[in-house]
Amino acid sequence: MPLTSLVQGPRLAPALAATGAMSALAGMLAARRRSPLLATAAAIGGAAAALGAFAHWVEPAWIDTTSTKLEWRGPPMRIVLLADLHAAPGDGSRTKRIVRRTLALEPDLVLFAGDFVDGLDADRRKLDALAPLARLRAPLGVLAVLGNHDSEGPHEDAVKACVERAGVRVLANESVTLPNGVQLVGLGDHRAGETEPREGFAGVATDAPTLVLVHSFKSLELPHVRRFDLAFAGHTHGGQGCVPFTEACPFLEDDMKPYVKGLHAWPGGGRLYVSRGLGTSEVRARIGARPEIACITLSSRPRSPTA
């Protein structure tokens, strides 16, 4: 998810320190001169520094484990959806925490909606940060699709190989029948131009309970996407930079609207769940969009009584 800002990743911490220092200086001058103007400037600077510090250090690590319960026509199952890890060098400990929290939910199925690495390269240190994914276990499997950060460039094969070495099966415009009989379709990334719905849905029975995994929900808008029961996506980061306690997320790009986060009815039938993701892109900060581990519990819809 590209996110433009005047303060980019590595420069954010020094900027916060500079803002705090200027605020402190203004506060000292205001106390000496009893200047309301300087006092106001000090208060504004202090608030900006505090907000920036929260966005940079606190919220990105403040993972929200959400719970959604739905009825559907398939068998009961508990799914954990992960997305947008955006692993950077040195992020291995963060990956370990995410894996521990995922396993604690005792999922039947773990799905990963892409963007395993940050940037557009396969730096070995980023790939090393994915190693803890090998600890993920689920009776119905651990499956994934790649995102635009994984697919847009010559590093796609390296990212895919790394993820699969960790025991995560990567789907690319293909379907798989889970051990409980549910069909899972995984589509290629939309931004990378790799979505091929005709291939992905080939062989999927029209009457089978069907899940779809994509990085961006835009993949679901293409021709030849068949009706599904529930689709899972990431990509939006829940807006990443939003006005707290509102739905205003000014940095969203066109392909991230209108389904920014959570559960939605899909126009063609079925439902869509969009994860807020776990990492950050370009700006190492989040505000008003906590990272998310989504737990979706599906229960079988009661059958209508027969006459």
C-alpha positions in Angstrom: 0.0 0.0 0.0 1.9 3.1 -1.1 1.3 6.0 1.4 2.7 9.4 0.6 3.8 11.7 3.4 6.2 14.5 4.1 7.7 12.3 6.8 8.9 9.0 5.5 9.8 5.9 7.5 13.4 6.3 8.8 12.9 10.1 9.2 9.9 9.8 11.4 11.7 9.2 14.7 14.1 12.2 14.2 11.2 14.4 13.2 9.3 13.5 16.4 12.4 14.2 18.5 12.8 17.6 16.8 9.2 18.4 17.3 9.4 17.5 21.0 12.6 19.6 21.4 11.1 22.6 19.8 8.0 22.3 21.9 10.1 22.1 25.1 12.1 25.2 24.0 8.9 27.1 23.3 7.5 26.1 26.7 10.6 27.4 28.5 10.5 30.7 26.6 6.7 31.0 27.3 7.4 30.5 31.0 10.1 33.1 31.1 8.2 35.7 29.0 4.7 34.8 30.1 3.7 34.7 26.4 0.3 33.1 25.6 1.4 32.8 21.9 4.5 30.7 22.9 2.5 28.7 25.3 0.0 27.8 22.6 2.8 26.9 20.3 4.4 24.7 23.0 1.0 23.0 23.6 0.4 22.3 19.9 4.0 21.1 19.4 3.7 18.8 22.4 0.4 17.4 21.2 1.9 16.8 17.7 4.9 15.0 19.2 2.8 12.8 21.4 0.5 11.9 18.6 3.4 11.1 16.3 5.1 9.0 19.0 1.9 7.0 19.5 1.5 6.5 15.8 5.1 5.4 15.3 5.8 3.3 18.4 2.5 2.3 20.0 -0.3 1.7 17.6 1.7 -0.4 15.1 2.5 -2.9 17.9 -1.0 -2.8 19.4 -2.5 -5.8 17.6 -6.3 -6.1 17.8 -7.6 -9.7 17.8 -11.1 -9.3 16.3 -13.9 -11.9 16.4 -16.6 -12.3 13.8 -19.3 -15.0 13.9 -21.2 -16.0 10.7 -23.6 -18.6 9.6 -23.1 -20.2 6.2 -24.1 -23.2 4.2 -20.8 -25.1 4.8 -19.4 -27.0 7.7 -18.4 -25.2 11.0 -14.8 -23.9 11.0 -12.7 -21.3 12.7 -10.5 -19.2 10.3 -7.7 -16.9 11.2 -7.0 -14.3 8.6 -3.6 -12.6 8.5 -2.5 -10.0 6.0 0.1 -7.4 5.1 2.9 -8.5 7.3 5.3 -6.2 5.4 8.3 -7.8 7.0 11.4 -5.6 7.2 14.9 -6.4 8.4 14.8 -7.3 12.1 11.1 -8.0 12.2 11.5 -11.7 13.2 10.4 -11.1 16.8 7.3 -9.4 15.7 6.5 -12.3 13.4 7.0 -14.7 16.3 4.4 -12.7 18.4 1.9 -12.8 15.6 2.4 -16.6 15.2 1.9 -17.2 19.0 -1.3 -15.1 19.1 -2.6 -17.0 16.0 -1.9 -20.4 17.4 -3.6 -19.4 20.7 -6.9 -19.0 18.8 -6.7 -22.7 17.8 -7.8 -22.1 14.2 -9.0 -24.8 11.9 -7.6 -22.9 8.9 -5.1 -20.0 8.6 -5.2 -17.7 5.6 -2.7 -15.1 4.6 -3.8 -12.4 2.2 -0.4 -11.4 0.9 2.2 -8.7 1.2 4.7 -10.8 3.2 7.6 -8.3 2.6 7.9 -4.6 2.7 9.2 -2.7 -0.3 9.7 -4.3 -3.7 12.7 -6.5 -3.2 13.7 -9.8 -1.5 16.4 -8.6 0.9 17.6 -11.7 2.7 17.0 -10.0 6.0 13.3 -9.5 5.2 13.0 -13.2 4.2 14.7 -14.2 7.4 12.0 -12.3 9.3 9.4 -14.7 7.8 11.0 -17.8 9.2 8.7 -18.0 12.3 5.8 -18.7 10.0 7.0 -22.3 9.9 5.5 -22.7 13.4 1.9 -22.1 12.1 -0.3 -25.2 12.2 -4.0 -25.8 11.4 -5.9 -29.0 10.7 -7.3 -27.7 7.4 -4.1 -26.0 6.3 -2.1 -22.8 6.2 -2.6 -21.1 2.8 -1.8 -17.8 1.2 -1.8 -15.6 -1.9 0.9 -13.1 -2.7 0.3 -9.3 -2.6 1.5 -6.5 -4.8 4.7 -6.0 -2.7 5.5 -9.7 -3.2 4.6 -9.7 -6.9 5.6 -6.4 -8.5 9.2 -7.1 -9.5 11.7 -9.9 -10.1 11.7 -11.0 -6.5 8.3 -12.8 -6.7 9.8 -16.3 -7.0 12.1 -15.7 -4.1 9.3 -14.5 -1.8 7.1 -17.4 -2.8 9.9 -20.0 -2.3 10.6 -18.5 1.2 6.9 -18.7 2.2 6.5 -22.2 0.9 9.7 -23.4 2.8 7.9 -22.2 5.9 5.1 -24.7 5.1 2.6 -22.1 3.8 1.0 -23.2 0.5 0.8 -20.3 -1.9 -2.2 -20.3 -4.3 -2.0 -18.5 -7.6 -5.2 -18.6 -9.7 -6.0 -22.1 -8.5 -8.4 -23.9 -6.2 -8.0 -26.5 -3.5 -10.5 -28.8 -1.8 -9.9 -28.6 2.0 -10.1 -31.7 4.1 -13.7 -30.8 5.1 -14.9 -30.5 1.5 -14.9 -26.7 1.3 -13.5 -25.2 -1.9 -10.8 -22.5 -1.5 -9.9 -20.3 -4.5 -6.7 -18.2 -4.4 -6.3 -15.5 -7.0 -3.2 -13.6 -8.2 -2.6 -10.0 -7.3 -4.7 -7.3 -9.0 -2.1 -4.5 -9.1 0.5 -6.8 -10.5 -2.0 -7.8 -13.3 -1.9 -11.4 -12.2 -5.5 -12.1 -11.4 -6.9 -14.9 -13.6 -10.4 -15.7 -12.3 -11.2 -18.2 -15.1 -8.2 -20.3 -14.1 -8.9 -19.8 -10.4 -12.5 -21.0 -10.5 -11.9 -23.8 -13.0 -13.1 -27.1 -11.5 -15.0 -25.5 -8.6 -18.4 -27.0 -8.4 -21.1 -24.3 -8.4 -23.0 -25.9 -5.5 -19.9 -26.3 -3.3 -19.3 -24.1 -0.2 -16.7 -21.7 -1.6 -14.1 -19.4 0.0 -12.0 -17.0 -2.0 -8.6 -15.5 -0.9 -7.3 -12.4 -2.6 -4.9 -9.6 -1.7 -7.1 -6.8 -3.0 -10.9 -7.0 -3.3 -10.5 -5.5 -6.8 -9.6 -9.0 -8.0 -13.2 -10.0 -7.2 -14.6 -7.3 -9.6 -13.0 -8.9 -12.7 -15.0 -11.0 -15.3 -15.3 -14.7 -14.7 -15.4 -14.4 -10.9 -18.1 -16.8 -9.9 -20.4 -16.6 -7.0 -18.8 -17.4 -3.6 -19.9 -17.6 0.0 -17.1 -15.6 1.7 -14.0 -13.8 0.4 -11.0 -12.6 2.3 -8.8 -9.7 1.4 -6.1 -7.3 2.8 -4.2 -4.5 1.1 -6.0 -1.5 2.6 -4.3 -1.6 6.0 -7.7 -0.3 7.3 -6.5 3.1 6.0 -3.3 3.0 8.1 -3.6 6.8 8.7 -7.1 7.7 9.8 -8.7 10.4 11.9 -9.3 8.6 15.3 -12.9 7.6 16.1 -14.1 8.4 12.6 -14.2 6.7 9.2 -12.0 9.4 7.6 -8.9 7.9 6.1 -7.3 10.5 3.8 -4.4 8.4 2.5 -6.6 5.7 0.9 -5.9 5.1 -2.7 -8.6 4.5 -5.3 -8.2 0.7 -5.3 -8.8 0.6 -1.6 -12.3 2.0 -1.7 -15.1 1.5 -0.7 -14.3 -1.7 1.3 -11.6 -0.5 3.8 -12.0 -2.9 6.7 -14.3 -5.5 8.2 -17.3 -7.4 6.9 -19.3 -6.3 3.8 -22.0 -7.7 1.6 -20.6 -8.4 -1.8 -22.7 -7.0 -4.7 -22.5 -10.3 -6.7 -23.6 -12.3 -3.7 -21.7 -13.6 -0.7 -19.7 -11.6 1.8 -16.3 -10.0 1.9 -14.0 -9.6 5.0 -11.2 -7.0 4.6 -8.4 -7.3 7.2 -6.6 -4.1 8.5 -3.4 -6.0 8.1 -0.4 -6.3 10.5 2.4 -4.1 9.1 2.9 -0.7 7.6 4.1 0.5 4.2 6.4 3.5 3.5 5.5 5.3 6.7 6.3 3.2 9.7 3.2 4.4 11.6 -0.5 3.8 12.1 -3.2 6.0 13.6 -6.8 5.1 13.9 -6.2 1.7 12.2 -4.8 -0.8 14.7 -3.2 -3.9 13.1 -5.5 -6.9 13.2 -5.5 -10.7 13.6 -9.0 -11.6 12.4 -10.8 -14.7 13.8 -13.9 -15.6 11.7 -16.0 -18.4 13.2 -18.3 -20.0 10.7 -21.3 -22.1 11.9 -23.5 -24.2 9.8 -26.8 -22.5 8.9 -29.7 -24.4 10.3 -31.6 -26.3 7.7 -35.2 -25.3 7.0 -37.7 -27.8 8.4 -39.1 -30.1 5.7 -42.9 -30.2 5.2 
